[in-house]
Structure formats: structure tokens, C-alpha cells
Amino acid sequence: MKHPHRMQSPGVQPRVIATRVLDAVLHHGRSLKAELAQALPSLPDPRDRALVEAICFAVLRQPARFESALSAWMSKPLGYRDGELKALLFAGFAQLDPLKLPAHAALASTVDAARAIGRTHQAGLVNALLRRAQREGIPAGDAHAHWPAWLRERIAADWPKDEAAILDASVSEPPMWLRVNRRRGTPAEYMQRLQDAGIPAQPDDNAPDALRLDAPVAVAALPGFSDGEVSVQDASAQLVVEALSPATGARVLDACVAPGGKAAHLLERDATLRLSAIDIDAQRLVRVQENLTRLKLGGSIQLAAVDAAETAAWWDGVPFDAVLLDAPCSATGIVRRQPDVLQHRRASDLDALTATQARLLDALWPTVAPGGVLLYATCSILKAENEAQVEAFLSRTPNAVAEPLDARFGRAAGVGRQRLPGELGYDGFYYARLRKQAA
């Protein structure tokens, strides 16, 4: 932190941190999730952490709008060395609109933050631009102009009638979804505890373990969170367990387990499952283990850091009754939760992702027992990764047959089901259930 002694109010540090996170994501190709994970622990007050997150998400959901305002209001554009200053200005704009924070405090703290990052000579410029934004309002512009052209074309081609709704959902604030740990109590009991704590929640018709909070709260405010009574997980992701639906005591593989929510959900449902969970990223498995420990599920699962497609390196030859392949994908169904996806994704990534998905499907199919099931799932809305991927797999795999899923899982999409982002408050998600015919 530069010049901490110059910070003039408690609101300065969160704005400095938000600026640094935004600069890293917008101008240096860094991951929002990774940057926040590193930066937020330095703020002891949960309200400051929530403010940093709110500013970052507000900017990254509509950066082109702030960019066009800056272009209109500055006679000379900022140079490439001014990335941090631009990030600070965007953070200032976001506080005024859409966050609508009290203008006086937002302006004063953001101008002080300019000094704190060593931009004292530009504090006057920051003050003038933010006052103009306060006075005139930030022009609406095209809220979706930051979508890469190639991706917008794909969305339009795949979902011509739904394109506008998909793009609008991507800039909206999603609800907070909770998954109640069935081993510890029922959703109805937990909902009562939330109401007693002044947190309104509602159940969901499709996802039986889910509760929806329209106003997000810090996890520390959730009763029993640290004791493993509840987790944060979107309803779409919770429906994976409904779609896989393994038999009691089944031998199950979660082939791309991190961050571990679906594996935990499986074990919460059935303590007798014999669950193997693997992931190519050893670092991410640390997070999986932390989640399992919090939920008191650590002893029921085998974890291994391996490439799921390299079965010779990890599989003991005993087939699985059920395999979950929550495949690496473009994450186009969760842009509202990971808005920096649009900063990082390239058209060439899609070819690499679809090749990886096909490789995983082909490699994992031999591990499925005759009569067993593989559930293919993604948080994508692109047909190339979903229905086209599954159709291609079925055409080259004679002993694979698709089993229909019902309307809880979204609209029919080839042999699977597609949920588009924002429908019923859910994230975008795809599910296809494939049965291996007995020889």
C-alpha cells in the first residue's frame, strides 16, 4: 500500500483496494476471483469487504458505459500508464451509478484514494470528473458493448429470441442461493432461523435443498455457516445432484470437482456414497478440502490431483455407477457472477474448450459401469459446448443413450436441457444424462 499515512478517512482503503483489483482485471488480464481472494483479507471490516466487491462487480458488469463517459468528458484520452487512474475513476462512477452511494462520501473518499495511490497531482481531475458525473448522470450508453463481437454473434445465432434477455441478465444483480445441509436439518427449519435473524428467504420448487435470498448477506451473517449447516450455491448447480441421482451407496466419480460444492451436496444427501473426486488443479483441491471440513464431510471422500482424461494414471479399473463430468467451459452462463469472463475469453478458447470436453467424455466413458450413468454438465449457454458436444459424443459412442430430463432443468436442448441465465433467478446451465447400455 502506497502512502498509507495520507489516507484521510476510513472509506479510503476499500476504494484503493477496489482500484487495484479493477486495474489488475481490466488492464493486466487477471482473474477477479483470484484478485479479490488476495485483497479482501486485508480489510478486517466485512462492510468494507462488501463495498470492494460491490464496486468491482458494478464496474465489470458495464465497463464500456464508463469508458464512453470518460471519452466524452476528457479532451485527451488517458495514456496506457494511467490504467490505475482509469480504474479509480470507474470505481467512482460505479459508486454514483449503479450503486447510488451517498455522493458526498463517495466523492471525498475516491479523491482521497487518488492521493493514496500516489496520484495527488490528478486528484483535482478526479474531483472534477466525479462532480460532473454526479451533476449530469452517467450516460446510459450500450450496457452490453463490452461483450466481444464474436461472442455476441454466437449468442445471437444460438438464441435469437433470447439474446436480449441473456445480455440483460448478464448485467443484473443475481439473488443469493443457499444450500441447506440435509444432514443438519431441513430447509424449512433453516428458513425459520433466517427469518428469526431478520433475513427473508424463500424455498424453490425445483431445487429441494435451496433457499433464495433476494438481498445478499455476508456469509458470517448466516446462522450456523461456520458449523457447516449451510453453503452458498446457485440453484442451477444444486440441480446437478437431482440430475445425476445416484442410487444409495453407489460408487461415484466427480471428475472435475473444484470448488467442491456438488461433491459436498452428494455427500450431504447420502453418507453411504463411495465418492472419488479428482481435479487437475492441486491448489483448488485445498479449497475443496476446506469446504468438506467445514461441512464435516471430510472422511467420506477420496481426493486426488490428476488429469481426469489420463485414466491410466489414476483409475483402478473398478467401474463407477455414476460419473459427474462438470466440464471446463466458457462460463457464459454465469457472466453476472464472473463478469471478467468477458475480459478474458477469446474466440480461440472455444475450440480448445470443446476439444477438452470431447477428450474428457471419451476418456471417462470406459470408467462407467454397464447400466451406469454419466452426467455431462456445464455453466455454458453455447450450443457448441452443450447440445452439439453431446450429439457428437452419442454419434461416435454406440453404447451411450440419452435419458430425458424434465422441465426442472430448463428447456429442451438436443437430448439435454438448457437453463438460460436469469430464468427463475438461476444461473445458465446445461445438463445431459447419458446411460451406458449393458453389454
Disulfide bonds with the S-S distance in Angstrom:
none
